[in-house]
Amino acid sequence: MRAFAVRSFGEAPALYDLPIPSVDSAFLIRVTYAGINPLDNILVERLTATSKYPFVLGVDFAGIVERAPAGELSLRAGERVFGMARTHGAYAEYTAVAPGVKTEPLARIPDGVTDEQAAALPITTPRLPTCSTRCTLLTRTASRLSSISSMVQT
């Protein structure tokens, strides 16, 4: 897959061909849009010689679930989702997000909200205390955006 990443300490980010994340305990997501979050730059600045490389940039994303972890029933393959991918990054064709990780909320995109709009939503909730609280607020925000969009179009 193509990804915008840092391959080793001290190297500038660039576009690379990297393996698709293969984490059995995580959702595999085909990224359709990635948002820009100030956290992206902070994470790159905090890289050290002992950080895990390659480091794929980007946190906020929207995409389609390609594979769900065994036994996970909250989301299924083919569903549109949005959230934060701090571990595997979002500036890539694919990312992986483990269910229930507080720093990586994941939610279904409501009807009427485009992937492009959804990719911009996670930045609005970074300080909420739990993943479930973030996901609930993200979904409510997306639903409101959908309502506003339909009002504007009529």
N, C-alpha and C positions, 0 to 999 in steps of 0.2 A: 504494500500500500504506500501511497505517497503521504508524507508527513513533514510538517515544518518543525524541526527539532534541533537540539544541541547534541552532538554525538559524543563529545568529551569535554572535560573541564577546560575553560579558557577559549573554546572554539565559539565562533559566532553561529547563531541559528541559521539554518539553510533548509532547502527542500531535499528530502532523502527518500529512498525506497527502503521501507522498514517492514518487518513481519507484522501481520495482523495480530493484535493482542489475543493470546490464547489462555484465557482464565476460565476454567470450568465453573467456578463459583460466582461468576459475574455475568451481567447482561452484555452481550456483544452488540454494539450499535453501529449502524452505518450512518455516519455523520452527513447531514444534508446542508446544515448551516452552522457556523461557529460565530459566537459573539465575541466582542472585545471587552475585556474586563481589566480594570487597573491591577487586579491580582496577578494577571499574566506576567506583567513586567516585574512585579515583586518576587514571584517565584523564580524567575530567571536570575535576578540579582542575588538570590540566596543560594544558588548552586555552589557546591564545593567540590573538591577533588573526590570526596567520598559519596557524592550524590549518585543516584541510580541513573545510568545512561544507557541508551539514548533517552533524553528528556524531551517529550513532545510538548510544545507550547499550547496554550489555550485552555480555558476551563469551561466556559459556557457553550452549550451546543443544543441543537435539535437534530433529530434523526429517526431512524426506523430500527426497531429491535430485530436483529437477525437471529439471535439465539438467546434463550433464557436459561438460567441455571436450573438444574434438575430439582424438581419439587417446588419451584417458584411459580405461584399462580397469579400474582398481582399484575403482571404484564406478559404478553405473549408475542411470539414472532409476528412481524408485520405491523405491530402497533406503532404509532407515531409518539415519540417521547421527547422531553427536553429536560435539561438539568446541568449538573456540574461534574466535570471529569478531571479531578485534580491528580489522580494517580496515573492515568494513561493519556491525558491530554485530549484536546478537542480539535487542534489544527491538523487533522488527519482524516483519511477516508473512513477509518474505523476507530472506535474507542471502546473501552470496557468499563463498566460501573458495577460495583458490588452492591447487592441490595442491603438497605439498612445502614449504610455508612453515613454518619452524621455530616461529614464534610462533602459528601457527594449525593445531594438529593436528586431524585429522579421522579418524574411525573408524566402522566399521559397528556398529550396535547388535545385540548377540547376542540370539537368541531367548530369551524369558523375562524380559527386562529391558524395563520400560516406558519410553516416551519421557520421562516425568516423572522417573524414576530416573536415566536417562542424562544428562539436562540438569544434574544435580547432581554428576556425576563429574569434569568437567575441573578443577575447583578443587583436586582432590587431587593434581595432578601438575604444578604450575606451574614447578618448578625443575629438571625433568629436561632434560638437555642437547639432545636432538634430537627432531624430530617423530616419527621412527620409534620411538624409545624411549617417548615419551609415548603414541603410538597403541597400542603393544603393551601397555603397562601399563593404559591405559584399557580396552582390550578384555578383558584378564585380570580387572580389577576388576569389569567389567560381568558377565563370565561367573560370577565368584564370587557376585556379588549375585544372579544368576539361580538358582544352586544353592541359596543360602540361602533365597531366596523360595520355591522349590519344597519345601524341607524344612519350612518353617514352615506351608505350606498343607496338608501331608499329615497 
